Amino acid sequence: MRIHRTDLFKDDYKNLPKVVQEKFDKKIMLFVENIRHPSLRVKKMKGHKNRWEASIDMFYRFTFEIHKDHYLLRRIGPHDDVLKKP
């Protein structure tokens, strides 16, 4: 499945510490191979019709939508920041 990124996601990613960017780059490979990989801890976000979150580590998350032919990465950053504006 293809991956698309919102402009907000791209900006968020640029502002992450380099070490978190590197962790995400590894996680996105797992995500593409198997969205249900246990280390991603994917779960549906409450109060949103088609919004999901996945873990990069204990402090950083990314949010996404699932569409027929692609995933849309919406936001990435610290847990609390991402969940306030997914």
N, C-alpha and C positions, 0 to 999 in steps of 0.2 A: 504494500500500500504506500502511496506517496505521502510525503510530509510537506505541509505548507506552514509558514510562520507569519503571524501578524507583525505589523510594524512595531507594536508595543513589545512583542516578544523579542524582536531583533534588538531593540534599544535596551531592554532588560538584560539580555545576554551580554551585550557589550560592556555593561556596567558591573558585571559580576567579577569577583576576584578570579584570577587566572586558574587557580586550583579548582574552583567550582566549575568553571567552564570545561576543564579537562574531565572532571567527574561526569558532567552532563554528556559530554561527547561519548563517553563509554556507555552511559545509561541509554542514550538514544539508540545505540546499536542493539542493545537488549530489547528495547521497546519495539523496534522494527521486526526483530526476529520473533518475539513472543511478548505481546502486551501483558500477558498474565505472569510474567516472570516474578517470582516472590520478592526479589529485592526492590522492585519498582513500587510495590504496595499500592497499586492502582485502585482507586475507589471513586464512585460517583459522588459529586458534590451535592449536598442538600440544597434544595431551593432553586436548582437550575435544571432545565429540561435535558440538555445535552452537554453538560460540562463535567469533566473528570479531572482528577489530580493524580500525580505520580511523584514519588520521592526520588530525589537525587542523593540525599543523605538525611540525617536527622533534623537538619535545619533548613534545607532548601527543597523547594517543590517546583513543579511546572504544571500548568493546567492546559487542557486540550479539549477539543471536540472530535467526535467520531462522525465521519460522513461516509457515504457509499464508497467513494473511491480515494479518500484521503483522510489523514488526520490533520487537524488545524491546531498548531501549538499557539496558545494565547498569551500566557504570561510565564515568567520564570523569576524566582527570587526567594528571599527568606519566607518561611512558612506563613507567618502572620500577614506579611505584606501581600503575598499572592492570594491568600484566601479572602482578604478584604475587597480586592478588585480583580476577580478571576478573569 
